[in-house]
Amino acid sequence: MSAQSALRRAGKAKTRLFHARMLGTRGEEWCVEAQSSEEARMLLAAGLGERCTPGESVQVELDSVLDDE
């Protein structure tokens, strides 16, 4: 049992809920209809196409913690 869990169980630690802003990067699979891979590359680079799968989070960075006090 961690020290934090032990303190919480003993009722000695008062906790608060904090919200945070997280910045993340995802690796996603996109698809586009084209006649060649070169055309597909140009279309995707122009922002055309659609997301095929939601992907995975590959990096997450803490931006800020919101504290009302």
N, C-alpha and C positions, 0 to 999 in steps of 0.2 A: 504494500500500500504506500502511495507517495505521501510526502509530508503535507502537501496541500489537501489531499483527501482526508488525511488524519485530522487536520485542523478543522476542516469543514464538518466532519462527523462529530467532533467534540463541541461544535457550535462556537468556536472561537474566531473563526474567520467570516467576516461579512463580505459577500461578493456582490458585484453589480454586473449588469449586462452591458457590454460595450459593443458598438457597431463600428465597422471599419470599411474603408474604401479599398478594394483590392484591384490591382491592374493585372490583367492576365493575357497570355498569348496562347492561341490554339493552333494546332496543326489540323487543317480540315481538307477534305477531299472535295474538289469542285469538278463539275463536268460541263462540257459545251459541245454542241454538234458542229463539226467542221469537216472540210474535205481533206485536210492534211494536218499533221502535227504542228507545222509552222503556223497555219491559220488558227488552230486551236490556241496556240501560245499567244498570238496577237490578240485574239478575242478575250482570253482570260486576263491578259495584262491590261486590257482596256476596261476591265471590271464587268465583262459580260459572262454569261454562264450562270450556273446555280450550284448551291451547295448540295452535294450528294449524301454526305454523312456529317454529323455534328463535330466529329473529331475529338481530340483529347487535349486537355490543358497541358502545355509543355513548360510554362513558366508562370509563376504567380509572384507578385511583388506587393508588399504592403505600401499603400500610398499614404494613408492617414487613419488615425483612430479618432472617432468622434466622441468627445467628452463634454458633457454639459456643465461640468464644474469649472 
